[in-house]
Amino acid sequence: MKHQQSGFTLVEIAIVLVIVGLLLGGVLKGQELINSAKVKNIISDMNGISVMVIGYQDKYRGTAGDQNQGQLNNNFGLTPVSGAPATPGPGAGLNNGRLDGNWNDNNNPAASETELFWQHVRLANLASGSTTITDPNYYPTNSDGGRTGIESGLNTAGGAAPFIAGMTGSYYVCTDNVQGRYAKQIDTTTDDGNSAAGSVRIVATGAVRGATALVTTAVVDGSLHIVCRSF
């Protein structure tokens, strides 16, 4: 006797398709929330650096990273022995309200003002983290592990030379290793959505000083970029 094998009914298939659709929608929504959180974290980090600059100036009447050893000792009650704040390397213009050096300097051959900025704001309890420059975790990173830093956009002669050409401001906060989709969202959220103009500009990771900002259509979603914001 033959047995007829029954298949799924249209109702059962419809239910399965609805469930699959809900699962896919949940996954996509979850990814969207993760992406949004990354962007918010990077924006928060950049805003926080601006607050550190102003907070230090208000508290110590100077710029973090730009003060001499005597001022630092007076600020933090330390003497120039092991554990005391470091003084910037040769060539730094102390007490001029600027941060000499590149935002991504790495203690070579001597600490720049942009590097010491992090030590000083941490000693002032304006930021958390190590105050020892040789500590592997000394330099701050964003939520994607890219280096974050601050500078005044000057060349070796003290002339204006922002990391990204055409930017203006007293300070420039830059963060690296940012995917293009996030970089564009940062610009749209905090500036004008035009990555080649305004206070937020974008270049590809690996760009050198004086690089021309990318137009928004040239910022590739899956590629890595450097985002800089002036203030």
Stockholm file with secondary structure:
# STOCKHOLM 1.0

chainA/1-231         MKHQQSGFTLVEIAIVLVIVGLLLGGVLKGQELINSAKVKNIISDMNGISVMVIGYQDKYRGTAGDQNQGQLNNNFGLTPVSGAPATPGPGAGLNNGRLDGNWNDNNNPAASETELFWQHVRLANLASGSTTITDPNYYPTNSDGGRTGIESGLNTAGGAAPFIAGMTGSYYVCTDNVQGRYAKQIDTTTDDGNSAAGSVRIVATGAVRGATALVTTAVVDGSLHIVCRSF
#=GR chainA/1-231 SS CCCCCCCCCHHHHHHHHHHHHHHHHHHHHHHHHHHHHHHHHHHHHHHHHHHHHHHHHHHHSSCTTCCCHHHHHHHHTCCSSTTSCCCCCTTCCTTSSCCCSCTTCCSSSSCCHHHHHHHHHHHTTSSCSCCCTTSTTCSCBCTTSCBEEEECCBCTTSCBCCSBTTCCSSCEEEEEEEEHHHHHHHHHHHSCSCTTSSSEEEEETTCCTTBCCCCGGGSCTTSEEEEEEEC
#=GC SS_cons         CCCCCCCCCHHHHHHHHHHHHHHHHHHHHHHHHHHHHHHHHHHHHHHHHHHHHHHHHHHHSSCTTCCCHHHHHHHHTCCSSTTSCCCCCTTCCTTSSCCCSCTTCCSSSSCCHHHHHHHHHHHTTSSCSCCCTTSTTCSCBCTTSCBEEEECCBCTTSCBCCSBTTCCSSCEEEEEEEEHHHHHHHHHHHSCSCTTSSSEEEEETTCCTTBCCCCGGGSCTTSEEEEEEEC
//
